[in-house]
Amino acid sequence: MVYDLVEVLSKRYAARAKAKPGSQMKGLRTDPFIGLWRDREDMADPAGFVRNMRRMEWQRGAKKA
């Protein structure tokens, strides 16, 4: 049973290993999910957005204690 599983997995992932570098990214670039938040003004600075969210969460956590 384990042998069969290894065989199936090796066949499935062998095709991916043979793929040209970057070929998987091509499909990702055309996915409609990518760029979903492109027009959000609050996401213009993603690092700042995350920093602000963390600060707000930490302040909220400090108030509970």
N, CA, C and O atoms as CSV, one atom per row, in Angstrom:
chain,resi,resn,atom,element,x,y,z
A,1,MET,N,N,0.819,-1.175,0.000
A,1,MET,CA,C,0.000,0.000,0.000
A,1,MET,C,C,0.883,1.267,0.000
A,1,MET,O,O,0.621,2.212,-0.744
A,2,VAL,N,N,1.905,1.270,0.825
A,2,VAL,CA,C,2.816,2.414,0.877
A,2,VAL,C,C,3.553,2.547,-0.444
A,2,VAL,O,O,3.740,3.653,-0.950
A,3,TYR,N,N,3.968,1.427,-0.996
A,3,TYR,CA,C,4.666,1.449,-2.282
A,3,TYR,C,C,3.777,2.088,-3.355
A,3,TYR,O,O,4.243,2.916,-4.137
A,4,ASP,N,N,2.514,1.707,-3.387
A,4,ASP,CA,C,1.582,2.272,-4.374
A,4,ASP,C,C,1.420,3.771,-4.184
A,4,ASP,O,O,1.367,4.521,-5.158
A,5,LEU,N,N,1.340,4.209,-2.936
A,5,LEU,CA,C,1.207,5.631,-2.648
A,5,LEU,C,C,2.441,6.401,-3.128
A,5,LEU,O,O,2.319,7.455,-3.752
A,6,VAL,N,N,3.605,5.876,-2.838
A,6,VAL,CA,C,4.857,6.518,-3.270
A,6,VAL,C,C,4.911,6.576,-4.796
A,6,VAL,O,O,5.340,7.580,-5.366
A,7,GLU,N,N,4.485,5.521,-5.446
A,7,GLU,CA,C,4.493,5.486,-6.909
A,7,GLU,C,C,3.548,6.547,-7.496
A,7,GLU,O,O,3.909,7.258,-8.433
A,8,VAL,N,N,2.355,6.642,-6.943
A,8,VAL,CA,C,1.382,7.632,-7.419
A,8,VAL,C,C,1.913,9.045,-7.209
A,8,VAL,O,O,1.838,9.880,-8.111
A,9,LEU,N,N,2.446,9.314,-6.027
A,9,LEU,CA,C,2.967,10.643,-5.733
A,9,LEU,C,C,4.168,10.995,-6.608
A,9,LEU,O,O,4.295,12.131,-7.066
A,10,SER,N,N,5.035,10.032,-6.835
A,10,SER,CA,C,6.213,10.314,-7.658
A,10,SER,C,C,5.805,10.608,-9.089
A,10,SER,O,O,6.429,11.449,-9.736
A,11,LYS,N,N,4.783,9.947,-9.602
A,11,LYS,CA,C,4.308,10.241,-10.958
A,11,LYS,C,C,3.664,11.624,-11.015
A,11,LYS,O,O,3.861,12.372,-11.972
A,12,ARG,N,N,2.900,11.950,-9.990
A,12,ARG,CA,C,2.199,13.233,-9.965
A,12,ARG,C,C,3.187,14.397,-9.891
A,12,ARG,O,O,3.038,15.384,-10.613
A,13,TYR,N,N,4.183,14.287,-9.031
A,13,TYR,CA,C,5.098,15.399,-8.816
A,13,TYR,C,C,6.302,15.378,-9.745
A,13,TYR,O,O,7.056,16.350,-9.784
A,14,ALA,N,N,6.500,14.316,-10.482
A,14,ALA,CA,C,7.605,14.263,-11.441
A,14,ALA,C,C,7.379,15.283,-12.544
A,14,ALA,O,O,8.332,15.897,-13.023
A,15,ALA,N,N,6.134,15.471,-12.951
A,15,ALA,CA,C,5.831,16.444,-13.995
A,15,ALA,C,C,6.161,17.851,-13.517
A,15,ALA,O,O,6.652,18.664,-14.301
A,16,ARG,N,N,5.908,18.149,-12.277
A,16,ARG,CA,C,6.224,19.467,-11.738
A,16,ARG,C,C,7.727,19.680,-11.680
A,16,ARG,O,O,8.209,20.782,-11.942
A,17,ALA,N,N,8.465,18.642,-11.342
A,17,ALA,CA,C,9.914,18.766,-11.242
A,17,ALA,C,C,10.537,19.033,-12.610
A,17,ALA,O,O,11.574,19.689,-12.706
A,18,LYS,N,N,9.902,18.525,-13.671
A,18,LYS,CA,C,10.426,18.703,-15.015
A,18,LYS,C,C,10.004,20.033,-15.631
A,18,LYS,O,O,10.543,20.435,-16.663
A,19,ALA,N,N,9.059,20.710,-15.017
A,19,ALA,CA,C,8.565,21.976,-15.564
A,19,ALA,C,C,9.674,23.024,-15.552
A,19,ALA,O,O,10.553,23.011,-14.691
A,20,LYS,N,N,9.614,23.919,-16.513
A,20,LYS,CA,C,10.601,24.990,-16.593
A,20,LYS,C,C,10.417,25.941,-15.416
A,20,LYS,O,O,9.290,26.195,-14.990
A,21,PRO,N,N,11.522,26.467,-14.890
A,21,PRO,CA,C,11.405,27.436,-13.793
A,21,PRO,C,C,10.547,28.629,-14.201
A,21,PRO,O,O,10.736,29.203,-15.274
A,22,GLY,N,N,9.622,28.989,-13.356
A,22,GLY,CA,C,8.752,30.123,-13.621
A,22,GLY,C,C,7.476,29.775,-14.356
A,22,GLY,O,O,6.582,30.615,-14.451
A,23,SER,N,N,7.359,28.558,-14.883
A,23,SER,CA,C,6.163,28.203,-15.644
A,23,SER,C,C,4.928,28.124,-14.743
A,23,SER,O,O,3.817,28.404,-15.193
A,24,GLN,N,N,5.110,27.752,-13.498
A,24,GLN,CA,C,3.972,27.703,-12.578
A,24,GLN,C,C,3.522,29.108,-12.208
A,24,GLN,O,O,2.343,29.322,-11.928
A,25,MET,N,N,4.437,30.064,-12.200
A,25,MET,CA,C,4.099,31.438,-11.870
A,25,MET,C,C,3.257,32.076,-12.973
A,25,MET,O,O,2.482,32.994,-12.705
A,26,LYS,N,N,3.400,31.604,-14.194
A,26,LYS,CA,C,2.651,32.173,-15.305
A,26,LYS,C,C,1.145,32.063,-15.050
A,26,LYS,O,O,0.406,33.022,-15.274
A,27,GLY,N,N,0.700,30.926,-14.592
A,27,GLY,CA,C,-0.709,30.743,-14.286
A,27,GLY,C,C,-1.142,31.586,-13.102
A,27,GLY,O,O,-2.270,32.076,-13.062
A,28,LEU,N,N,-0.263,31.755,-12.152
A,28,LEU,CA,C,-0.573,32.559,-10.975
A,28,LEU,C,C,-0.741,34.024,-11.346
A,28,LEU,O,O,-1.611,34.707,-10.804
A,29,ARG,N,N,0.066,34.500,-12.245
A,29,ARG,CA,C,-0.018,35.910,-12.655
A,29,ARG,C,C,-1.343,36.239,-13.320
A,29,ARG,O,O,-1.805,37.377,-13.238
A,30,THR,N,N,-1.960,35.275,-13.970
A,30,THR,CA,C,-3.225,35.522,-14.663
A,30,THR,C,C,-4.438,35.219,-13.790
A,30,THR,O,O,-5.574,35.425,-14.217
A,31,ASP,N,N,-4.212,34.740,-12.590
A,31,ASP,CA,C,-5.315,34.425,-11.683
A,31,ASP,C,C,-6.003,35.715,-11.236
A,31,ASP,O,O,-5.323,36.662,-10.842
A,32,PRO,N,N,-7.342,35.773,-11.288
A,32,PRO,CA,C,-8.038,37.001,-10.900
A,32,PRO,C,C,-7.870,37.367,-9.432
A,32,PRO,O,O,-8.094,38.519,-9.060
A,33,PHE,N,N,-7.484,36.423,-8.598
A,33,PHE,CA,C,-7.282,36.702,-7.180
A,33,PHE,C,C,-6.094,37.627,-6.956
A,33,PHE,O,O,-6.094,38.429,-6.022
A,34,ILE,N,N,-5.084,37.516,-7.810
A,34,ILE,CA,C,-3.893,38.342,-7.684
A,34,ILE,C,C,-4.268,39.778,-8.054
A,34,ILE,O,O,-4.844,40.026,-9.113
A,35,GLY,N,N,-3.941,40.697,-7.192
A,35,GLY,CA,C,-4.272,42.097,-7.423
A,35,GLY,C,C,-5.661,42.470,-6.942
A,35,GLY,O,O,-6.166,43.546,-7.262
A,36,LEU,N,N,-6.272,41.595,-6.184
A,36,LEU,CA,C,-7.638,41.815,-5.707
A,36,LEU,C,C,-7.766,43.118,-4.928
A,36,LEU,O,O,-8.780,43.808,-5.028
A,37,TRP,N,N,-6.740,43.452,-4.152
A,37,TRP,CA,C,-6.792,44.649,-3.312
A,37,TRP,C,C,-5.994,45.804,-3.918
A,37,TRP,O,O,-5.648,46.750,-3.211
A,38,ARG,N,N,-5.709,45.739,-5.178
A,38,ARG,CA,C,-4.864,46.717,-5.864
A,38,ARG,C,C,-5.347,48.154,-5.658
A,38,ARG,O,O,-4.530,49.054,-5.465
A,39,ASP,N,N,-6.637,48.378,-5.695
A,39,ASP,CA,C,-7.191,49.731,-5.641
A,39,ASP,C,C,-7.531,50.205,-4.233
A,39,ASP,O,O,-8.095,51.288,-4.075
A,40,ARG,N,N,-7.209,49.434,-3.223
A,40,ARG,CA,C,-7.515,49.850,-1.848
A,40,ARG,C,C,-6.494,50.877,-1.383
A,40,ARG,O,O,-5.290,50.622,-1.398
A,41,GLU,N,N,-6.981,52.028,-0.973
A,41,GLU,CA,C,-6.090,53.094,-0.523
A,41,GLU,C,C,-5.360,52.720,0.760
A,41,GLU,O,O,-4.213,53.120,0.955
A,42,ASP,N,N,-6.014,51.954,1.643
A,42,ASP,CA,C,-5.375,51.583,2.906
A,42,ASP,C,C,-4.274,50.538,2.715
A,42,ASP,O,O,-3.523,50.253,3.648
A,43,MET,N,N,-4.177,49.971,1.526
A,43,MET,CA,C,-3.148,48.974,1.253
A,43,MET,C,C,-2.016,49.529,0.386
A,43,MET,O,O,-1.207,48.764,-0.139
A,44,ALA,N,N,-1.957,50.838,0.234
A,44,ALA,CA,C,-0.890,51.436,-0.573
A,44,ALA,C,C,0.482,51.107,0.024
A,44,ALA,O,O,1.455,50.922,-0.708
A,45,ASP,N,N,0.553,51.034,1.356
A,45,ASP,CA,C,1.785,50.662,2.056
A,45,ASP,C,C,1.494,49.382,2.841
A,45,ASP,O,O,1.085,49.462,3.999
A,46,PRO,N,N,1.695,48.200,2.240
A,46,PRO,CA,C,1.341,46.946,2.907
A,46,PRO,C,C,2.049,46.754,4.248
A,46,PRO,O,O,1.438,46.285,5.208
A,47,ALA,N,N,3.325,47.112,4.320
A,47,ALA,CA,C,4.060,46.948,5.577
A,47,ALA,C,C,3.464,47.843,6.661
A,47,ALA,O,O,3.321,47.420,7.808
A,48,GLY,N,N,3.119,49.068,6.305
A,48,GLY,CA,C,2.493,49.983,7.255
A,48,GLY,C,C,1.119,49.495,7.682
A,48,GLY,O,O,0.734,49.643,8.841
A,49,PHE,N,N,0.386,48.919,6.750
A,49,PHE,CA,C,-0.939,48.373,7.048
A,49,PHE,C,C,-0.830,47.271,8.098
A,49,PHE,O,O,-1.576,47.262,9.077
A,50,VAL,N,N,0.100,46.347,7.891
A,50,VAL,CA,C,0.292,45.238,8.835
A,50,VAL,C,C,0.802,45.763,10.174
A,50,VAL,O,O,0.354,45.314,11.229
A,51,ARG,N,N,1.727,46.701,10.136
A,51,ARG,CA,C,2.261,47.289,11.362
A,51,ARG,C,C,1.137,47.925,12.185
A,51,ARG,O,O,1.085,47.758,13.403
A,52,ASN,N,N,0.247,48.647,11.522
A,52,ASN,CA,C,-0.881,49.292,12.191
A,52,ASN,C,C,-1.840,48.251,12.771
A,52,ASN,O,O,-2.322,48.412,13.893
A,53,MET,N,N,-2.117,47.192,12.021
A,53,MET,CA,C,-2.997,46.133,12.529
A,53,MET,C,C,-2.400,45.486,13.777
A,53,MET,O,O,-3.106,45.237,14.754
A,54,ARG,N,N,-1.105,45.218,13.736
A,54,ARG,CA,C,-0.447,44.608,14.900
A,54,ARG,C,C,-0.504,45.542,16.106
A,54,ARG,O,O,-0.790,45.111,17.223
A,55,ARG,N,N,-0.230,46.818,15.871
A,55,ARG,CA,C,-0.255,47.789,16.967
A,55,ARG,C,C,-1.647,47.832,17.598
A,55,ARG,O,O,-1.778,47.834,18.822
A,56,MET,N,N,-2.677,47.868,16.765
A,56,MET,CA,C,-4.050,47.907,17.290
A,56,MET,C,C,-4.370,46.638,18.078
A,56,MET,O,O,-5.009,46.702,19.129
A,57,GLU,N,N,-3.931,45.498,17.579
A,57,GLU,CA,C,-4.195,44.224,18.268
A,57,GLU,C,C,-3.444,44.158,19.591
A,57,GLU,O,O,-3.994,43.708,20.596
A,58,TRP,N,N,-2.196,44.601,19.598
A,58,TRP,CA,C,-1.417,44.566,20.832
A,58,TRP,C,C,-1.999,45.517,21.873
A,58,TRP,O,O,-2.016,45.201,23.063
A,59,GLN,N,N,-2.471,46.672,21.433
A,59,GLN,CA,C,-3.087,47.613,22.374
A,59,GLN,C,C,-4.360,47.017,22.957
A,59,GLN,O,O,-4.632,47.156,24.150
A,60,ARG,N,N,-5.133,46.359,22.114
A,60,ARG,CA,C,-6.377,45.735,22.569
A,60,ARG,C,C,-6.060,44.611,23.568
A,60,ARG,O,O,-6.758,44.445,24.568
A,61,GLY,N,N,-5.008,43.852,23.286
A,61,GLY,CA,C,-4.609,42.770,24.181
A,61,GLY,C,C,-4.110,43.293,25.518
A,61,GLY,O,O,-4.330,42.658,26.549
A,62,ALA,N,N,-3.442,44.443,25.518
A,62,ALA,CA,C,-2.936,45.044,26.765
A,62,ALA,C,C,-4.072,45.538,27.642
A,62,ALA,O,O,-3.965,45.512,28.868
A,63,LYS,N,N,-5.155,45.986,27.032
A,63,LYS,CA,C,-6.307,46.477,27.786
A,63,LYS,C,C,-7.044,45.345,28.486
A,63,LYS,O,O,-7.636,45.554,29.546
A,64,LYS,N,N,-7.015,44.148,27.907
A,64,LYS,CA,C,-7.702,42.989,28.491
A,64,LYS,C,C,-6.979,42.504,29.743
A,64,LYS,O,O,-7.610,42.002,30.673
A,65,ALA,N,N,-5.662,42.652,29.765
A,65,ALA,CA,C,-4.851,42.102,30.858
A,65,ALA,C,C,-5.006,42.863,32.148
A,65,ALA,O,O,-4.383,42.513,33.150
